Amino acid sequence: MSSSDLTERERHECLAHWDTAPFAHFCHPREEHLLPFHVCYGLAGRASDEYLPAMIMGKKLAMFCW
């Protein structure tokens, strides 16, 4: 969600249809885990300023900051 390659319309569509992404339900079996992300994006209305990758218990995760 920090990529400058996407237009805001494309970014909005990706978020609206997040469940069609590969492994979406495996990574987020309960969609309420994504609500804070959707709220932050909705308030900012733009791409995130920073992408922070991390590893927890051997699993990749991503954090985004506005």
PDBQT receptor file of N, H, CA, C and O in Angstrom, charges set to zero:
ATOM      1  N   MET A   1       0.802  -1.200   0.000  1.00  0.00    +0.000 N 
ATOM      2  CA  MET A   1       0.000   0.000   0.000  1.00  0.00    +0.000 C 
ATOM      3  C   MET A   1       0.843   1.262   0.000  1.00  0.00    +0.000 C 
ATOM      4  O   MET A   1       0.323   2.372   0.111  1.00  0.00    +0.000 OA
ATOM      5  N   SER A   2       2.130   1.081  -0.124  1.00  0.00    +0.000 N 
ATOM      6  H   SER A   2       2.552   0.179  -0.214  1.00  0.00    +0.000 HD
ATOM      7  CA  SER A   2       3.008   2.246  -0.202  1.00  0.00    +0.000 C 
ATOM      8  C   SER A   2       3.571   2.444  -1.606  1.00  0.00    +0.000 C 
ATOM      9  O   SER A   2       4.323   3.391  -1.837  1.00  0.00    +0.000 OA
ATOM     10  N   SER A   3       3.223   1.576  -2.538  1.00  0.00    +0.000 N 
ATOM     11  H   SER A   3       2.613   0.807  -2.350  1.00  0.00    +0.000 HD
ATOM     12  CA  SER A   3       3.777   1.629  -3.890  1.00  0.00    +0.000 C 
ATOM     13  C   SER A   3       3.308   2.863  -4.652  1.00  0.00    +0.000 C 
ATOM     14  O   SER A   3       2.120   3.188  -4.660  1.00  0.00    +0.000 OA
ATOM     15  N   SER A   4       4.241   3.535  -5.281  1.00  0.00    +0.000 N 
ATOM     16  H   SER A   4       5.206   3.270  -5.274  1.00  0.00    +0.000 HD
ATOM     17  CA  SER A   4       3.893   4.676  -6.120  1.00  0.00    +0.000 C 
ATOM     18  C   SER A   4       3.467   4.206  -7.519  1.00  0.00    +0.000 C 
ATOM     19  O   SER A   4       3.086   5.021  -8.359  1.00  0.00    +0.000 OA
ATOM     20  N   ASP A   5       3.532   2.891  -7.765  1.00  0.00    +0.000 N 
ATOM     21  H   ASP A   5       3.842   2.229  -7.083  1.00  0.00    +0.000 HD
ATOM     22  CA  ASP A   5       3.129   2.334  -9.055  1.00  0.00    +0.000 C 
ATOM     23  C   ASP A   5       1.610   2.261  -9.204  1.00  0.00    +0.000 C 
ATOM     24  O   ASP A   5       1.101   2.126 -10.316  1.00  0.00    +0.000 OA
ATOM     25  N   LEU A   6       0.888   2.350  -8.089  1.00  0.00    +0.000 N 
ATOM     26  H   LEU A   6       1.302   2.460  -7.185  1.00  0.00    +0.000 HD
ATOM     27  CA  LEU A   6      -0.574   2.270  -8.119  1.00  0.00    +0.000 C 
ATOM     28  C   LEU A   6      -1.190   3.658  -8.064  1.00  0.00    +0.000 C 
ATOM     29  O   LEU A   6      -0.690   4.544  -7.372  1.00  0.00    +0.000 OA
ATOM     30  N   THR A   7      -2.284   3.840  -8.802  1.00  0.00    +0.000 N 
ATOM     31  H   THR A   7      -2.690   3.121  -9.365  1.00  0.00    +0.000 HD
ATOM     32  CA  THR A   7      -3.061   5.064  -8.640  1.00  0.00    +0.000 C 
ATOM     33  C   THR A   7      -3.905   4.902  -7.377  1.00  0.00    +0.000 C 
ATOM     34  O   THR A   7      -4.050   3.793  -6.865  1.00  0.00    +0.000 OA
ATOM     35  N   GLU A   8      -4.449   5.982  -6.885  1.00  0.00    +0.000 N 
ATOM     36  H   GLU A   8      -4.331   6.884  -7.301  1.00  0.00    +0.000 HD
ATOM     37  CA  GLU A   8      -5.301   5.863  -5.693  1.00  0.00    +0.000 C 
ATOM     38  C   GLU A   8      -6.542   5.032  -5.996  1.00  0.00    +0.000 C 
ATOM     39  O   GLU A   8      -7.040   4.325  -5.120  1.00  0.00    +0.000 OA
ATOM     40  N   ARG A   9      -7.043   5.108  -7.214  1.00  0.00    +0.000 N 
ATOM     41  H   ARG A   9      -6.639   5.683  -7.925  1.00  0.00    +0.000 HD
ATOM     42  CA  ARG A   9      -8.201   4.291  -7.608  1.00  0.00    +0.000 C 
ATOM     43  C   ARG A   9      -7.835   2.805  -7.563  1.00  0.00    +0.000 C 
ATOM     44  O   ARG A   9      -8.613   1.994  -7.060  1.00  0.00    +0.000 OA
ATOM     45  N   GLU A  10      -6.672   2.445  -8.080  1.00  0.00    +0.000 N 
ATOM     46  H   GLU A  10      -6.040   3.104  -8.489  1.00  0.00    +0.000 HD
ATOM     47  CA  GLU A  10      -6.224   1.046  -8.049  1.00  0.00    +0.000 C 
ATOM     48  C   GLU A  10      -6.009   0.586  -6.610  1.00  0.00    +0.000 C 
ATOM     49  O   GLU A  10      -6.366  -0.536  -6.249  1.00  0.00    +0.000 OA
ATOM     50  N   ARG A  11      -5.433   1.446  -5.806  1.00  0.00    +0.000 N 
ATOM     51  H   ARG A  11      -5.143   2.357  -6.099  1.00  0.00    +0.000 HD
ATOM     52  CA  ARG A  11      -5.202   1.113  -4.399  1.00  0.00    +0.000 C 
ATOM     53  C   ARG A  11      -6.532   0.883  -3.685  1.00  0.00    +0.000 C 
ATOM     54  O   ARG A  11      -6.677  -0.061  -2.908  1.00  0.00    +0.000 OA
ATOM     55  N   HIS A  12      -7.483   1.744  -3.954  1.00  0.00    +0.000 N 
ATOM     56  H   HIS A  12      -7.365   2.511  -4.585  1.00  0.00    +0.000 HD
ATOM     57  CA  HIS A  12      -8.825   1.609  -3.365  1.00  0.00    +0.000 C 
ATOM     58  C   HIS A  12      -9.459   0.278  -3.779  1.00  0.00    +0.000 C 
ATOM     59  O   HIS A  12     -10.043  -0.419  -2.949  1.00  0.00    +0.000 OA
ATOM     60  N   GLU A  13      -9.341  -0.068  -5.054  1.00  0.00    +0.000 N 
ATOM     61  H   GLU A  13      -8.867   0.499  -5.727  1.00  0.00    +0.000 HD
ATOM     62  CA  GLU A  13      -9.897  -1.337  -5.544  1.00  0.00    +0.000 C 
ATOM     63  C   GLU A  13      -9.225  -2.535  -4.878  1.00  0.00    +0.000 C 
ATOM     64  O   GLU A  13      -9.897  -3.509  -4.535  1.00  0.00    +0.000 OA
ATOM     65  N   CYS A  14      -7.913  -2.474  -4.691  1.00  0.00    +0.000 N 
ATOM     66  H   CYS A  14      -7.367  -1.683  -4.969  1.00  0.00    +0.000 HD
ATOM     67  CA  CYS A  14      -7.197  -3.568  -4.017  1.00  0.00    +0.000 C 
ATOM     68  C   CYS A  14      -7.722  -3.756  -2.597  1.00  0.00    +0.000 C 
ATOM     69  O   CYS A  14      -7.914  -4.883  -2.142  1.00  0.00    +0.000 OA
ATOM     70  N   LEU A  15      -7.948  -2.655  -1.909  1.00  0.00    +0.000 N 
ATOM     71  H   LEU A  15      -7.792  -1.739  -2.278  1.00  0.00    +0.000 HD
ATOM     72  CA  LEU A  15      -8.455  -2.752  -0.536  1.00  0.00    +0.000 C 
ATOM     73  C   LEU A  15      -9.901  -3.231  -0.507  1.00  0.00    +0.000 C 
ATOM     74  O   LEU A  15     -10.284  -4.019   0.358  1.00  0.00    +0.000 OA
ATOM     75  N   ALA A  16     -10.692  -2.757  -1.445  1.00  0.00    +0.000 N 
ATOM     76  H   ALA A  16     -10.381  -2.117  -2.147  1.00  0.00    +0.000 HD
ATOM     77  CA  ALA A  16     -12.102  -3.159  -1.489  1.00  0.00    +0.000 C 
ATOM     78  C   ALA A  16     -12.251  -4.653  -1.776  1.00  0.00    +0.000 C 
ATOM     79  O   ALA A  16     -13.197  -5.292  -1.315  1.00  0.00    +0.000 OA
ATOM     80  N   HIS A  17     -11.315  -5.196  -2.536  1.00  0.00    +0.000 N 
ATOM     81  H   HIS A  17     -10.547  -4.677  -2.911  1.00  0.00    +0.000 HD
ATOM     82  CA  HIS A  17     -11.379  -6.612  -2.931  1.00  0.00    +0.000 C 
ATOM     83  C   HIS A  17     -10.186  -7.391  -2.380  1.00  0.00    +0.000 C 
ATOM     84  O   HIS A  17      -9.647  -8.272  -3.050  1.00  0.00    +0.000 OA
ATOM     85  N   TRP A  18      -9.784  -7.061  -1.170  1.00  0.00    +0.000 N 
ATOM     86  H   TRP A  18     -10.222  -6.345  -0.626  1.00  0.00    +0.000 HD
ATOM     87  CA  TRP A  18      -8.610  -7.691  -0.552  1.00  0.00    +0.000 C 
ATOM     88  C   TRP A  18      -8.746  -9.203  -0.506  1.00  0.00    +0.000 C 
ATOM     89  O   TRP A  18      -7.752  -9.924  -0.588  1.00  0.00    +0.000 OA
ATOM     90  N   ASP A  19      -9.983  -9.686  -0.373  1.00  0.00    +0.000 N 
ATOM     91  H   ASP A  19     -10.791  -9.101  -0.306  1.00  0.00    +0.000 HD
ATOM     92  CA  ASP A  19     -10.202 -11.129  -0.200  1.00  0.00    +0.000 C 
ATOM     93  C   ASP A  19      -9.929 -11.941  -1.458  1.00  0.00    +0.000 C 
ATOM     94  O   ASP A  19      -9.927 -13.171  -1.405  1.00  0.00    +0.000 OA
ATOM     95  N   THR A  20      -9.700 -11.277  -2.591  1.00  0.00    +0.000 N 
ATOM     96  H   THR A  20      -9.702 -10.278  -2.634  1.00  0.00    +0.000 HD
ATOM     97  CA  THR A  20      -9.373 -12.011  -3.818  1.00  0.00    +0.000 C 
ATOM     98  C   THR A  20      -7.865 -12.137  -4.027  1.00  0.00    +0.000 C 
ATOM     99  O   THR A  20      -7.429 -12.789  -4.976  1.00  0.00    +0.000 OA
ATOM    100  N   ALA A  21      -7.066 -11.527  -3.161  1.00  0.00    +0.000 N 
ATOM    101  H   ALA A  21      -7.420 -10.997  -2.390  1.00  0.00    +0.000 HD
ATOM    102  CA  ALA A  21      -5.609 -11.625  -3.264  1.00  0.00    +0.000 C 
ATOM    103  C   ALA A  21      -5.158 -13.048  -2.924  1.00  0.00    +0.000 C 
ATOM    104  O   ALA A  21      -5.812 -13.734  -2.139  1.00  0.00    +0.000 OA
ATOM    105  N   PRO A  22      -4.053 -13.490  -3.509  1.00  0.00    +0.000 N 
ATOM    106  CA  PRO A  22      -3.550 -14.837  -3.185  1.00  0.00    +0.000 C 
ATOM    107  C   PRO A  22      -3.327 -14.995  -1.677  1.00  0.00    +0.000 C 
ATOM    108  O   PRO A  22      -2.706 -14.142  -1.043  1.00  0.00    +0.000 OA
ATOM    109  N   PHE A  23      -3.826 -16.061  -1.126  1.00  0.00    +0.000 N 
ATOM    110  H   PHE A  23      -4.331 -16.754  -1.640  1.00  0.00    +0.000 HD
ATOM    111  CA  PHE A  23      -3.673 -16.416   0.289  1.00  0.00    +0.000 C 
ATOM    112  C   PHE A  23      -4.309 -15.411   1.247  1.00  0.00    +0.000 C 
ATOM    113  O   PHE A  23      -3.950 -15.378   2.424  1.00  0.00    +0.000 OA
ATOM    114  N   ALA A  24      -5.240 -14.595   0.769  1.00  0.00    +0.000 N 
ATOM    115  H   ALA A  24      -5.531 -14.622  -0.187  1.00  0.00    +0.000 HD
ATOM    116  CA  ALA A  24      -5.858 -13.562   1.606  1.00  0.00    +0.000 C 
ATOM    117  C   ALA A  24      -6.487 -14.154   2.862  1.00  0.00    +0.000 C 
ATOM    118  O   ALA A  24      -6.253 -13.655   3.962  1.00  0.00    +0.000 OA
ATOM    119  N   HIS A  25      -7.272 -15.198   2.713  1.00  0.00    +0.000 N 
ATOM    120  H   HIS A  25      -7.463 -15.604   1.818  1.00  0.00    +0.000 HD
ATOM    121  CA  HIS A  25      -7.968 -15.762   3.872  1.00  0.00    +0.000 C 
ATOM    122  C   HIS A  25      -7.043 -16.612   4.742  1.00  0.00    +0.000 C 
ATOM    123  O   HIS A  25      -7.323 -16.820   5.922  1.00  0.00    +0.000 OA
ATOM    124  N   PHE A  26      -5.960 -17.097   4.176  1.00  0.00    +0.000 N 
ATOM    125  H   PHE A  26      -5.732 -16.928   3.217  1.00  0.00    +0.000 HD
ATOM    126  CA  PHE A  26      -4.970 -17.801   4.985  1.00  0.00    +0.000 C 
ATOM    127  C   PHE A  26      -4.258 -16.809   5.906  1.00  0.00    +0.000 C 
ATOM    128  O   PHE A  26      -4.056 -17.077   7.091  1.00  0.00    +0.000 OA
ATOM    129  N   CYS A  27      -3.885 -15.667   5.344  1.00  0.00    +0.000 N 
ATOM    130  H   CYS A  27      -4.050 -15.450   4.382  1.00  0.00    +0.000 HD
ATOM    131  CA  CYS A  27      -3.172 -14.651   6.131  1.00  0.00    +0.000 C 
ATOM    132  C   CYS A  27      -4.098 -13.883   7.071  1.00  0.00    +0.000 C 
ATOM    133  O   CYS A  27      -3.681 -13.462   8.150  1.00  0.00    +0.000 OA
ATOM    134  N   HIS A  28      -5.337 -13.705   6.667  1.00  0.00    +0.000 N 
ATOM    135  H   HIS A  28      -5.675 -14.048   5.790  1.00  0.00    +0.000 HD
ATOM    136  CA  HIS A  28      -6.309 -12.941   7.459  1.00  0.00    +0.000 C 
ATOM    137  C   HIS A  28      -7.621 -13.721   7.515  1.00  0.00    +0.000 C 
ATOM    138  O   HIS A  28      -8.582 -13.358   6.837  1.00  0.00    +0.000 OA
ATOM    139  N   PRO A  29      -7.673 -14.784   8.313  1.00  0.00    +0.000 N 
ATOM    140  CA  PRO A  29      -8.889 -15.604   8.345  1.00  0.00    +0.000 C 
ATOM    141  C   PRO A  29     -10.108 -14.844   8.870  1.00  0.00    +0.000 C 
ATOM    142  O   PRO A  29     -11.247 -15.206   8.575  1.00  0.00    +0.000 OA
ATOM    143  N   ARG A  30      -9.864 -13.800   9.640  1.00  0.00    +0.000 N 
ATOM    144  H   ARG A  30      -8.939 -13.506   9.880  1.00  0.00    +0.000 HD
ATOM    145  CA  ARG A  30     -10.961 -12.964  10.136  1.00  0.00    +0.000 C 
ATOM    146  C   ARG A  30     -10.685 -11.528   9.696  1.00  0.00    +0.000 C 
ATOM    147  O   ARG A  30      -9.702 -10.911  10.105  1.00  0.00    +0.000 OA
ATOM    148  N   GLU A  31     -11.583 -11.014   8.846  1.00  0.00    +0.000 N 
ATOM    149  H   GLU A  31     -12.382 -11.515   8.514  1.00  0.00    +0.000 HD
ATOM    150  CA  GLU A  31     -11.317  -9.726   8.205  1.00  0.00    +0.000 C 
ATOM    151  C   GLU A  31     -11.211  -8.535   9.153  1.00  0.00    +0.000 C 
ATOM    152  O   GLU A  31     -10.683  -7.493   8.766  1.00  0.00    +0.000 OA
ATOM    153  N   GLU A  32     -11.702  -8.667  10.385  1.00  0.00    +0.000 N 
ATOM    154  H   GLU A  32     -12.131  -9.514  10.699  1.00  0.00    +0.000 HD
ATOM    155  CA  GLU A  32     -11.586  -7.524  11.302  1.00  0.00    +0.000 C 
ATOM    156  C   GLU A  32     -10.133  -7.191  11.640  1.00  0.00    +0.000 C 
ATOM    157  O   GLU A  32      -9.850  -6.103  12.143  1.00  0.00    +0.000 OA
ATOM    158  N   HIS A  33      -9.215  -8.113  11.371  1.00  0.00    +0.000 N 
ATOM    159  H   HIS A  33      -9.445  -8.996  10.963  1.00  0.00    +0.000 HD
ATOM    160  CA  HIS A  33      -7.799  -7.810  11.591  1.00  0.00    +0.000 C 
ATOM    161  C   HIS A  33      -7.307  -6.729  10.640  1.00  0.00    +0.000 C 
ATOM    162  O   HIS A  33      -6.307  -6.065  10.911  1.00  0.00    +0.000 OA
ATOM    163  N   LEU A  34      -8.006  -6.555   9.532  1.00  0.00    +0.000 N 
ATOM    164  H   LEU A  34      -8.818  -7.094   9.311  1.00  0.00    +0.000 HD
ATOM    165  CA  LEU A  34      -7.615  -5.541   8.550  1.00  0.00    +0.000 C 
ATOM    166  C   LEU A  34      -8.313  -4.202   8.770  1.00  0.00    +0.000 C 
ATOM    167  O   LEU A  34      -7.957  -3.220   8.119  1.00  0.00    +0.000 OA
ATOM    168  N   LEU A  35      -9.280  -4.135   9.651  1.00  0.00    +0.000 N 
ATOM    169  H   LEU A  35      -9.570  -4.933  10.180  1.00  0.00    +0.000 HD
ATOM    170  CA  LEU A  35     -10.022  -2.885   9.852  1.00  0.00    +0.000 C 
ATOM    171  C   LEU A  35      -9.138  -1.696  10.218  1.00  0.00    +0.000 C 
ATOM    172  O   LEU A  35      -9.333  -0.620   9.653  1.00  0.00    +0.000 OA
ATOM    173  N   PRO A  36      -8.178  -1.830  11.131  1.00  0.00    +0.000 N 
ATOM    174  CA  PRO A  36      -7.330  -0.658  11.426  1.00  0.00    +0.000 C 
ATOM    175  C   PRO A  36      -6.598  -0.146  10.186  1.00  0.00    +0.000 C 
ATOM    176  O   PRO A  36      -6.451   1.062  10.001  1.00  0.00    +0.000 OA
ATOM    177  N   PHE A  37      -6.148  -1.056   9.351  1.00  0.00    +0.000 N 
ATOM    178  H   PHE A  37      -6.267  -2.037   9.501  1.00  0.00    +0.000 HD
ATOM    179  CA  PHE A  37      -5.468  -0.655   8.117  1.00  0.00    +0.000 C 
ATOM    180  C   PHE A  37      -6.417   0.115   7.209  1.00  0.00    +0.000 C 
ATOM    181  O   PHE A  37      -6.052   1.161   6.671  1.00  0.00    +0.000 OA
ATOM    182  N   HIS A  38      -7.626  -0.396   7.036  1.00  0.00    +0.000 N 
ATOM    183  H   HIS A  38      -7.922  -1.245   7.473  1.00  0.00    +0.000 HD
ATOM    184  CA  HIS A  38      -8.617   0.266   6.180  1.00  0.00    +0.000 C 
ATOM    185  C   HIS A  38      -8.974   1.645   6.729  1.00  0.00    +0.000 C 
ATOM    186  O   HIS A  38      -9.118   2.599   5.965  1.00  0.00    +0.000 OA
ATOM    187  N   VAL A  39      -9.114   1.752   8.034  1.00  0.00    +0.000 N 
ATOM    188  H   VAL A  39      -8.997   0.976   8.654  1.00  0.00    +0.000 HD
ATOM    189  CA  VAL A  39      -9.442   3.038   8.653  1.00  0.00    +0.000 C 
ATOM    190  C   VAL A  39      -8.318   4.041   8.429  1.00  0.00    +0.000 C 
ATOM    191  O   VAL A  39      -8.576   5.187   8.059  1.00  0.00    +0.000 OA
ATOM    192  N   CYS A  40      -7.082   3.626   8.649  1.00  0.00    +0.000 N 
ATOM    193  H   CYS A  40      -6.872   2.695   8.950  1.00  0.00    +0.000 HD
ATOM    194  CA  CYS A  40      -5.939   4.530   8.448  1.00  0.00    +0.000 C 
ATOM    195  C   CYS A  40      -5.846   4.986   6.999  1.00  0.00    +0.000 C 
ATOM    196  O   CYS A  40      -5.615   6.165   6.727  1.00  0.00    +0.000 OA
ATOM    197  N   TYR A  41      -6.023   4.062   6.080  1.00  0.00    +0.000 N 
ATOM    198  H   TYR A  41      -6.211   3.105   6.300  1.00  0.00    +0.000 HD
ATOM    199  CA  TYR A  41      -5.981   4.443   4.666  1.00  0.00    +0.000 C 
ATOM    200  C   TYR A  41      -7.131   5.397   4.340  1.00  0.00    +0.000 C 
ATOM    201  O   TYR A  41      -6.940   6.391   3.641  1.00  0.00    +0.000 OA
ATOM    202  N   GLY A  42      -8.319   5.089   4.849  1.00  0.00    +0.000 N 
ATOM    203  H   GLY A  42      -8.474   4.281   5.418  1.00  0.00    +0.000 HD
ATOM    204  CA  GLY A  42      -9.470   5.951   4.592  1.00  0.00    +0.000 C 
ATOM    205  C   GLY A  42      -9.276   7.361   5.114  1.00  0.00    +0.000 C 
ATOM    206  O   GLY A  42      -9.659   8.328   4.456  1.00  0.00    +0.000 OA
ATOM    207  N   LEU A  43      -8.693   7.482   6.276  1.00  0.00    +0.000 N 
ATOM    208  H   LEU A  43      -8.381   6.696   6.810  1.00  0.00    +0.000 HD
ATOM    209  CA  LEU A  43      -8.440   8.815   6.839  1.00  0.00    +0.000 C 
ATOM    210  C   LEU A  43      -7.371   9.562   6.057  1.00  0.00    +0.000 C 
ATOM    211  O   LEU A  43      -7.508  10.758   5.801  1.00  0.00    +0.000 OA
ATOM    212  N   ALA A  44      -6.310   8.865   5.677  1.00  0.00    +0.000 N 
ATOM    213  H   ALA A  44      -6.199   7.893   5.886  1.00  0.00    +0.000 HD
ATOM    214  CA  ALA A  44      -5.219   9.512   4.943  1.00  0.00    +0.000 C 
ATOM    215  C   ALA A  44      -5.602   9.755   3.486  1.00  0.00    +0.000 C 
ATOM    216  O   ALA A  44      -5.251  10.786   2.912  1.00  0.00    +0.000 OA
ATOM    217  N   GLY A  45      -6.325   8.800   2.886  1.00  0.00    +0.000 N 
ATOM    218  H   GLY A  45      -6.609   7.963   3.353  1.00  0.00    +0.000 HD
ATOM    219  CA  GLY A  45      -6.736   8.927   1.495  1.00  0.00    +0.000 C 
ATOM    220  C   GLY A  45      -5.582   8.888   0.509  1.00  0.00    +0.000 C 
ATOM    221  O   GLY A  45      -5.682   9.415  -0.599  1.00  0.00    +0.000 OA
ATOM    222  N   ARG A  46      -4.490   8.263   0.914  1.00  0.00    +0.000 N 
ATOM    223  H   ARG A  46      -4.408   7.834   1.814  1.00  0.00    +0.000 HD
ATOM    224  CA  ARG A  46      -3.313   8.205   0.050  1.00  0.00    +0.000 C 
ATOM    225  C   ARG A  46      -2.435   7.036   0.474  1.00  0.00    +0.000 C 
ATOM    226  O   ARG A  46      -2.694   6.376   1.481  1.00  0.00    +0.000 OA
ATOM    227  N   ALA A  47      -1.396   6.794  -0.310  1.00  0.00    +0.000 N 
ATOM    228  H   ALA A  47      -1.186   7.330  -1.127  1.00  0.00    +0.000 HD
ATOM    229  CA  ALA A  47      -0.459   5.718   0.000  1.00  0.00    +0.000 C 
ATOM    230  C   ALA A  47       0.242   5.991   1.329  1.00  0.00    +0.000 C 
ATOM    231  O   ALA A  47       0.385   7.141   1.744  1.00  0.00    +0.000 OA
ATOM    232  N   SER A  48       0.668   4.943   1.972  1.00  0.00    +0.000 N 
ATOM    233  H   SER A  48       0.552   4.009   1.634  1.00  0.00    +0.000 HD
ATOM    234  CA  SER A  48       1.398   5.105   3.230  1.00  0.00    +0.000 C 
ATOM    235  C   SER A  48       2.777   5.702   2.958  1.00  0.00    +0.000 C 
ATOM    236  O   SER A  48       3.321   5.560   1.863  1.00  0.00    +0.000 OA
ATOM    237  N   ASP A  49       3.330   6.367   3.960  1.00  0.00    +0.000 N 
ATOM    238  H   ASP A  49       2.888   6.482   4.850  1.00  0.00    +0.000 HD
ATOM    239  CA  ASP A  49       4.643   6.992   3.829  1.00  0.00    +0.000 C 
ATOM    240  C   ASP A  49       5.779   5.996   3.996  1.00  0.00    +0.000 C 
ATOM    241  O   ASP A  49       6.863   6.168   3.439  1.00  0.00    +0.000 OA
ATOM    242  N   GLU A  50       5.515   4.959   4.766  1.00  0.00    +0.000 N 
ATOM    243  H   GLU A  50       4.635   4.819   5.219  1.00  0.00    +0.000 HD
ATOM    244  CA  GLU A  50       6.606   4.045   5.103  1.00  0.00    +0.000 C 
ATOM    245  C   GLU A  50       6.112   2.611   5.199  1.00  0.00    +0.000 C 
ATOM    246  O   GLU A  50       5.032   2.342   5.723  1.00  0.00    +0.000 OA
ATOM    247  N   TYR A  51       6.916   1.704   4.687  1.00  0.00    +0.000 N 
ATOM    248  H   TYR A  51       7.793   1.922   4.260  1.00  0.00    +0.000 HD
ATOM    249  CA  TYR A  51       6.666   0.265   4.766  1.00  0.00    +0.000 C 
ATOM    250  C   TYR A  51       7.739  -0.321   5.669  1.00  0.00    +0.000 C 
ATOM    251  O   TYR A  51       8.930  -0.120   5.430  1.00  0.00    +0.000 OA
ATOM    252  N   LEU A  52       7.332  -1.035   6.692  1.00  0.00    +0.000 N 
ATOM    253  H   LEU A  52       6.364  -1.199   6.886  1.00  0.00    +0.000 HD
ATOM    254  CA  LEU A  52       8.266  -1.623   7.647  1.00  0.00    +0.000 C 
ATOM    255  C   LEU A  52       8.103  -3.139   7.661  1.00  0.00    +0.000 C 
ATOM    256  O   LEU A  52       7.162  -3.650   8.267  1.00  0.00    +0.000 OA
ATOM    257  N   PRO A  53       9.007  -3.866   7.002  1.00  0.00    +0.000 N 
ATOM    258  CA  PRO A  53       8.932  -5.329   7.039  1.00  0.00    +0.000 C 
ATOM    259  C   PRO A  53       9.491  -5.841   8.369  1.00  0.00    +0.000 C 
ATOM    260  O   PRO A  53      10.352  -5.207   8.979  1.00  0.00    +0.000 OA
ATOM    261  N   ALA A  54       8.996  -6.982   8.799  1.00  0.00    +0.000 N 
ATOM    262  H   ALA A  54       8.297  -7.498   8.304  1.00  0.00    +0.000 HD
ATOM    263  CA  ALA A  54       9.485  -7.586  10.039  1.00  0.00    +0.000 C 
ATOM    264  C   ALA A  54       9.285  -9.093   9.970  1.00  0.00    +0.000 C 
ATOM    265  O   ALA A  54       8.565  -9.601   9.110  1.00  0.00    +0.000 OA
ATOM    266  N   MET A  55       9.932  -9.795  10.887  1.00  0.00    +0.000 N 
ATOM    267  H   MET A  55      10.517  -9.382  11.586  1.00  0.00    +0.000 HD
ATOM    268  CA  MET A  55       9.751 -11.244  11.035  1.00  0.00    +0.000 C 
ATOM    269  C   MET A  55       9.362 -11.504  12.491  1.00  0.00    +0.000 C 
ATOM    270  O   MET A  55      10.023 -11.030  13.414  1.00  0.00    +0.000 OA
ATOM    271  N   ILE A  56       8.295 -12.252  12.679  1.00  0.00    +0.000 N 
ATOM    272  H   ILE A  56       7.758 -12.638  11.929  1.00  0.00    +0.000 HD
ATOM    273  CA  ILE A  56       7.872 -12.653  14.018  1.00  0.00    +0.000 C 
ATOM    274  C   ILE A  56       7.631 -14.153  13.987  1.00  0.00    +0.000 C 
ATOM    275  O   ILE A  56       6.835 -14.654  13.193  1.00  0.00    +0.000 OA
ATOM    276  N   MET A  57       8.320 -14.847  14.849  1.00  0.00    +0.000 N 
ATOM    277  H   MET A  57       8.967 -14.440  15.494  1.00  0.00    +0.000 HD
ATOM    278  CA  MET A  57       8.205 -16.302  14.940  1.00  0.00    +0.000 C 
ATOM    279  C   MET A  57       8.416 -16.957  13.567  1.00  0.00    +0.000 C 
ATOM    280  O   MET A  57       7.732 -17.917  13.211  1.00  0.00    +0.000 OA
ATOM    281  N   GLY A  58       9.376 -16.417  12.806  1.00  0.00    +0.000 N 
ATOM    282  H   GLY A  58       9.931 -15.637  13.095  1.00  0.00    +0.000 HD
ATOM    283  CA  GLY A  58       9.706 -16.979  11.503  1.00  0.00    +0.000 C 
ATOM    284  C   GLY A  58       8.729 -16.643  10.392  1.00  0.00    +0.000 C 
ATOM    285  O   GLY A  58       8.827 -17.201   9.299  1.00  0.00    +0.000 OA
ATOM    286  N   LYS A  59       7.791 -15.745  10.646  1.00  0.00    +0.000 N 
ATOM    287  H   LYS A  59       7.711 -15.292  11.534  1.00  0.00    +0.000 HD
ATOM    288  CA  LYS A  59       6.789 -15.366   9.638  1.00  0.00    +0.000 C 
ATOM    289  C   LYS A  59       6.981 -13.908   9.248  1.00  0.00    +0.000 C 
ATOM    290  O   LYS A  59       7.245 -13.050  10.091  1.00  0.00    +0.000 OA
ATOM    291  N   LYS A  60       6.842 -13.644   7.948  1.00  0.00    +0.000 N 
ATOM    292  H   LYS A  60       6.627 -14.341   7.263  1.00  0.00    +0.000 HD
ATOM    293  CA  LYS A  60       6.952 -12.272   7.455  1.00  0.00    +0.000 C 
ATOM    294  C   LYS A  60       5.704 -11.483   7.843  1.00  0.00    +0.000 C 
ATOM    295  O   LYS A  60       4.593 -12.015   7.855  1.00  0.00    +0.000 OA
ATOM    296  N   LEU A  61       5.906 -10.223   8.155  1.00  0.00    +0.000 N 
ATOM    297  H   LEU A  61       6.808  -9.792   8.145  1.00  0.00    +0.000 HD
ATOM    298  CA  LEU A  61       4.780  -9.339   8.347  1.00  0.00    +0.000 C 
ATOM    299  C   LEU A  61       5.142  -7.977   7.825  1.00  0.00    +0.000 C 
ATOM    300  O   LEU A  61       6.318  -7.674   7.620  1.00  0.00    +0.000 OA
ATOM    301  N   ALA A  62       4.138  -7.150   7.607  1.00  0.00    +0.000 N 
ATOM    302  H   ALA A  62       3.183  -7.396   7.773  1.00  0.00    +0.000 HD
ATOM    303  CA  ALA A  62       4.358  -5.808   7.082  1.00  0.00    +0.000 C 
ATOM    304  C   ALA A  62       3.592  -4.812   7.931  1.00  0.00    +0.000 C 
ATOM    305  O   ALA A  62       2.470  -5.069   8.367  1.00  0.00    +0.000 OA
ATOM    306  N   MET A  63       4.223  -3.673   8.154  1.00  0.00    +0.000 N 
ATOM    307  H   MET A  63       5.135  -3.465   7.800  1.00  0.00    +0.000 HD
ATOM    308  CA  MET A  63       3.564  -2.573   8.857  1.00  0.00    +0.000 C 
ATOM    309  C   MET A  63       3.664  -1.349   7.964  1.00  0.00    +0.000 C 
ATOM    310  O   MET A  63       4.653  -1.160   7.255  1.00  0.00    +0.000 OA
ATOM    311  N   PHE A  64       2.654  -0.541   8.005  1.00  0.00    +0.000 N 
ATOM    312  H   PHE A  64       1.850  -0.695   8.581  1.00  0.00    +0.000 HD
ATOM    313  CA  PHE A  64       2.609   0.666   7.184  1.00  0.00    +0.000 C 
ATOM    314  C   PHE A  64       2.358   1.859   8.083  1.00  0.00    +0.000 C 
ATOM    315  O   PHE A  64       1.559   1.785   9.017  1.00  0.00    +0.000 OA
ATOM    316  N   CYS A  65       3.041   2.963   7.802  1.00  0.00    +0.000 N 
ATOM    317  H   CYS A  65       3.690   3.023   7.044  1.00  0.00    +0.000 HD
ATOM    318  CA  CYS A  65       2.894   4.190   8.605  1.00  0.00    +0.000 C 
ATOM    319  C   CYS A  65       2.501   5.335   7.709  1.00  0.00    +0.000 C 
ATOM    320  O   CYS A  65       3.002   5.473   6.593  1.00  0.00    +0.000 OA
ATOM    321  N   TRP A  66       1.586   6.167   8.214  1.00  0.00    +0.000 N 
ATOM    322  H   TRP A  66       1.179   6.054   9.120  1.00  0.00    +0.000 HD
ATOM    323  CA  TRP A  66       1.176   7.361   7.485  1.00  0.00    +0.000 C 
ATOM    324  C   TRP A  66       1.688   8.575   8.195  1.00  0.00    +0.000 C 
ATOM    325  O   TRP A  66       1.454   9.697   7.747  1.00  0.00    +0.000 OA
TER     326      TRP A  66
